[in-house]
């Protein structure tokens, strides 16, 4: 009898190991590149309606910078700058893809621009957001504030200071992504993109392929180094239905937004 019991114990243990094996392996596999690349943050999509609202309600550049980085789901910070373009004043928002806390046109990705000509404003999407263009009348205060700001050495009216982005903006985004409010924002984003895809059709889909050189280089770099697997970008994919922190506990993670099952892959940045 002792021998039989021992054999039974070994068989039971072996069965447990077979079951546990794939679960442990799943922790190491992470997302495929295609799953990561299809996410909004990886592609450079941003909730343009919330961008417009942030612009209209912000009373300073610092307030706008914080709001934009709370809306956006990508890994890099969103930096802004304003400049004169003929009779127009232009505010641009870039994702800092090389993470040097400065805007570099060839390496970073232009997400949106707000153009003021006389008293008219227009929010324009670029790259994966190029499906969007919308005029509105209010929000004059912020552009006026940026226009009267001191010129930077590069000739822009305003450009996010690297020291401010590195400390204040980055810390604020980290705290926000660790809060439950970020889940609500991701749900809003999910609903927004679902609506745009439903009504925008081919225009929305083709915009997702209209990626600038900086974005393409970034994604190629992520793929070749495998760093996309440790991305903190929000995910709406089968892999994203379980977040990384829950793997170690063997539980299920994620939450549901307007577009279906939505998960933030780790709130840290």
C-alpha positions as CSV (number, residue, x, y, z in Angstrom):
1,X,0.0,0.0,0.0
2,X,2.7,2.6,0.8
3,X,4.2,1.9,-2.6
4,X,0.9,2.4,-4.4
5,X,0.2,5.6,-2.5
6,X,3.6,6.9,-3.5
7,X,3.0,6.2,-7.1
8,X,-0.4,7.9,-6.9
9,X,1.3,11.0,-5.4
10,X,3.8,11.1,-8.2
11,X,1.1,10.8,-10.8
12,X,-0.9,13.5,-9.2
13,X,2.1,15.8,-9.1
14,X,3.0,15.1,-12.7
15,X,-0.6,16.0,-13.7
16,X,-0.4,19.2,-11.8
17,X,2.9,20.1,-13.5
18,X,1.3,19.4,-17.0
19,X,-1.6,21.8,-16.2
20,X,0.6,24.4,-14.7
21,X,3.2,24.4,-17.5
22,X,1.3,26.4,-20.1
23,X,0.1,28.8,-17.4
24,X,3.7,29.6,-16.4
25,X,4.8,29.8,-20.1
26,X,2.0,32.3,-20.8
27,X,3.7,34.7,-18.3
28,X,6.8,34.8,-20.4
29,X,5.3,34.8,-23.9
30,X,3.4,38.1,-23.6
31,X,1.7,39.7,-26.5
32,X,2.6,39.1,-30.2
33,X,4.0,42.1,-32.0
34,X,0.8,42.3,-34.1
35,X,-1.4,42.4,-31.0
36,X,0.7,45.2,-29.6
37,X,1.0,47.2,-32.9
38,X,-2.8,47.1,-33.2
39,X,-3.4,49.0,-30.0
40,X,-4.3,52.7,-30.0
41,X,-1.2,53.8,-28.0
42,X,1.2,51.9,-30.2
43,X,-0.3,53.3,-33.4
44,X,-0.4,56.8,-32.0
45,X,-4.2,57.2,-31.9
46,X,-5.6,59.8,-29.4
47,X,-9.1,60.7,-28.4
48,X,-9.5,63.8,-30.5
49,X,-12.8,64.9,-28.9
50,X,-11.1,64.9,-25.5
51,X,-8.1,66.8,-26.9
52,X,-10.5,69.5,-28.1
53,X,-12.2,69.7,-24.7
54,X,-8.9,69.8,-22.9
55,X,-7.8,72.7,-25.1
56,X,-11.0,74.6,-24.6
57,X,-10.9,74.2,-20.8
58,X,-7.2,74.7,-20.1
59,X,-6.1,78.0,-18.7
60,X,-2.3,77.4,-19.1
61,X,0.1,75.3,-21.1
62,X,1.0,73.2,-18.0
63,X,-2.7,72.4,-17.5
64,X,-3.1,71.4,-21.1
65,X,0.0,69.2,-21.0
66,X,-1.2,67.3,-18.0
67,X,-4.7,66.8,-19.5
68,X,-3.3,65.5,-22.8
69,X,-1.0,63.0,-21.1
70,X,-3.9,61.7,-19.1
71,X,-5.9,61.1,-22.2
72,X,-3.2,59.5,-24.3
73,X,-2.4,55.8,-23.9
74,X,1.0,55.6,-25.6
75,X,4.3,54.9,-23.8
76,X,5.9,58.2,-24.6
77,X,4.9,61.6,-23.2
78,X,3.0,64.0,-25.3
79,X,4.9,67.3,-25.7
80,X,3.5,70.5,-27.2
81,X,4.9,73.5,-29.0
82,X,3.4,76.6,-30.7
83,X,4.7,78.5,-33.7
84,X,3.6,81.2,-36.2
85,X,2.8,79.9,-39.7
86,X,2.0,82.9,-41.9
87,X,-1.2,84.4,-40.5
88,X,-1.9,81.3,-38.4
89,X,-0.8,80.3,-35.0
90,X,-0.2,76.6,-34.7
91,X,-0.2,74.4,-31.6
92,X,1.3,70.9,-32.1
93,X,1.3,67.8,-30.0
94,X,4.0,65.1,-30.5
95,X,4.6,61.8,-28.8
96,X,8.2,61.8,-27.6
97,X,9.1,58.4,-29.1
98,X,12.8,58.6,-28.4
99,X,12.1,59.7,-24.8
100,X,14.6,62.5,-24.7
101,X,11.9,64.9,-23.5
102,X,12.3,67.2,-26.5
103,X,10.4,67.4,-29.8
104,X,12.5,66.2,-32.7
105,X,10.4,66.2,-35.9
106,X,12.3,63.3,-37.6
107,X,12.1,60.9,-34.6
108,X,8.9,61.8,-32.8
109,X,5.3,61.5,-34.0
110,X,3.0,64.5,-34.7
111,X,-0.4,63.4,-33.2
112,X,-2.5,66.6,-33.7
113,X,-2.3,70.3,-34.4
114,X,-4.6,73.1,-33.5
115,X,-4.6,76.0,-36.0
116,X,-5.9,79.4,-35.3
117,X,-6.5,81.7,-38.2
118,X,-8.1,85.0,-37.2
119,X,-10.8,83.9,-34.8
120,X,-11.3,80.5,-36.2
121,X,-9.8,77.3,-34.7
122,X,-9.4,73.9,-36.3
123,X,-8.2,70.7,-34.7
124,X,-6.4,68.5,-37.2
125,X,-5.3,64.9,-36.7
126,X,-2.0,63.6,-38.1
127,X,-0.7,60.1,-38.7
128,X,-3.2,57.5,-37.4
129,X,-5.4,60.5,-36.4
130,X,-5.5,62.0,-39.9
131,X,-9.2,61.0,-40.4
132,X,-10.1,63.9,-38.0
133,X,-10.5,67.6,-38.8
134,X,-12.9,69.8,-36.9
135,X,-13.5,73.5,-36.6
136,X,-14.6,75.2,-33.4
137,X,-14.8,78.8,-32.1
138,X,-13.7,78.8,-28.5
139,X,-10.4,78.2,-26.7
140,X,-8.7,81.4,-27.6
141,X,-7.1,82.0,-24.2
142,X,-4.6,79.2,-24.4
143,X,-3.2,80.1,-27.9
144,X,-3.0,83.7,-26.9
145,X,-1.1,82.7,-23.7
146,X,1.3,80.6,-25.8
147,X,1.8,83.4,-28.3
148,X,2.9,86.0,-25.7
149,X,5.2,83.5,-24.0
150,X,8.9,84.1,-24.5
151,X,10.4,82.7,-27.7
152,X,12.5,79.6,-27.2
153,X,16.0,79.3,-28.7
154,X,14.5,77.3,-31.6
155,X,12.2,80.2,-32.5
156,X,8.9,78.7,-31.2
157,X,6.5,80.7,-29.0
158,X,6.3,77.8,-26.6
159,X,7.8,74.3,-26.3
160,X,7.4,72.0,-23.4
161,X,10.5,72.4,-21.2
162,X,12.4,69.1,-21.0
163,X,12.9,69.5,-17.2
164,X,9.2,70.1,-16.7
165,X,8.3,67.0,-18.9
166,X,10.9,64.8,-17.2
167,X,9.7,65.6,-13.7
168,X,6.2,67.2,-13.3
169,X,4.4,65.8,-16.4
170,X,5.9,62.3,-16.1
171,X,5.1,62.0,-12.4
172,X,1.6,63.2,-12.9
173,X,0.9,60.7,-15.6
174,X,2.4,57.9,-13.5
175,X,0.1,58.8,-10.6
176,X,-2.9,59.0,-12.9
177,X,-2.3,55.7,-14.6
178,X,-2.2,54.1,-11.2
179,X,-5.6,55.4,-10.3
180,X,-9.0,54.1,-11.1
181,X,-9.8,57.3,-13.0
182,X,-7.4,56.1,-15.8
183,X,-9.7,53.1,-16.3
184,X,-12.6,55.5,-16.9
185,X,-10.5,57.4,-19.4
186,X,-9.5,54.3,-21.3
187,X,-13.2,53.3,-21.4
188,X,-14.0,56.7,-22.9
189,X,-11.2,56.2,-25.4
190,X,-12.5,52.8,-26.3
191,X,-16.0,54.1,-26.9
192,X,-14.7,57.1,-28.9
193,X,-12.6,54.9,-31.3
194,X,-15.4,52.4,-31.7
195,X,-17.7,55.3,-32.8
196,X,-15.1,56.7,-35.2
197,X,-14.5,53.3,-36.8
198,X,-18.2,52.7,-37.2
199,X,-19.0,56.0,-38.8
200,X,-15.6,56.8,-40.4
201,X,-15.4,53.5,-42.2
202,X,-12.5,53.4,-44.8
203,X,-11.3,56.8,-43.9
204,X,-10.7,55.8,-40.3
205,X,-9.1,52.5,-41.3
206,X,-6.8,54.0,-43.9
207,X,-5.6,56.6,-41.4
208,X,-4.3,53.8,-39.3
209,X,-1.9,52.9,-42.1
210,X,-0.8,56.6,-42.6
211,X,2.1,56.4,-40.2
212,X,4.9,59.0,-40.2
213,X,8.6,58.1,-40.5
214,X,9.2,58.6,-36.7
215,X,6.3,56.2,-35.8
216,X,7.5,53.6,-38.3
217,X,11.0,53.7,-37.0
218,X,9.7,53.5,-33.4
219,X,7.6,50.4,-34.2
220,X,10.4,48.7,-36.1
221,X,12.7,49.3,-33.1
222,X,10.2,48.0,-30.7
223,X,9.8,44.8,-32.8
224,X,13.5,44.2,-33.3
225,X,14.4,44.7,-29.6
226,X,11.3,42.9,-28.2
227,X,10.6,45.9,-25.9
228,X,6.9,46.0,-27.1
229,X,6.4,43.1,-24.6
230,X,7.1,45.4,-21.7
231,X,5.0,48.3,-23.1
232,X,2.7,50.1,-20.7
233,X,0.4,50.9,-23.7
234,X,-3.3,50.2,-23.1
235,X,-4.4,47.0,-25.0
236,X,-7.7,45.9,-26.4
237,X,-6.8,42.4,-27.6
238,X,-7.2,38.8,-26.6
239,X,-3.8,39.0,-24.8
240,X,-5.0,42.2,-23.1
241,X,-7.9,40.4,-21.4
242,X,-5.5,39.5,-18.6
243,X,-3.0,42.1,-17.3
244,X,0.5,41.3,-16.4
245,X,0.2,41.8,-12.7
246,X,-2.6,39.1,-12.6
247,X,-0.4,36.5,-14.2
248,X,1.7,36.2,-11.1
249,X,-1.4,35.7,-9.0
250,X,-3.0,33.3,-11.5
251,X,-6.1,35.6,-11.6
252,X,-8.0,37.5,-14.3
253,X,-7.5,41.2,-14.9
254,X,-8.8,43.8,-17.1
255,X,-12.0,45.9,-17.3
256,X,-14.7,46.6,-19.7
257,X,-15.0,49.8,-21.7
258,X,-17.3,51.1,-24.4
259,X,-15.5,49.1,-27.1
260,X,-15.5,45.8,-25.2
261,X,-12.9,44.1,-23.0
262,X,-10.2,46.7,-22.2
263,X,-7.0,46.3,-20.1
264,X,-4.2,48.5,-19.2
265,X,-0.9,46.6,-19.3
266,X,0.6,47.7,-16.1
267,X,0.0,51.2,-14.9
268,X,3.7,52.0,-14.5
269,X,5.5,54.1,-17.1
